[in-house]
Amino acid sequence: TSRSVSFSGFARFPIVDDFRVSPRVRWEWRTSEVQAARSTLRPSLEFDWRYNSLALNAEAGVDWVESLGGTQDRNTSYFVELGARWEF
């Protein structure tokens, strides 16, 4: 059994016609009877571009995970996600 609480926020800013930038942040705290407590912070930046019926999307960010318990463990990982969508 575990319990978690998370907060997230984002914004979207138009840069030029049909191109938008969205900064995002998410924080999660999780406790468990089996595993140590864990805190995760995930900031990222998303880019959105639309051209007629084609939508291109890219997001890049970092995950900072800290486990609290008998031994403290910190992990950092990076991610990049790319996508394309055809709307018909």
PyMOL commands that set and color helices and strands:
alter all, ss='L'
color gray80, all
select strands_A, chain A and resi 2-10+13-16+19-32+37-51+54-68+73-86
alter strands_A, ss='S'
color yellow, strands_A
deselect
rebuild
show_as cartoon
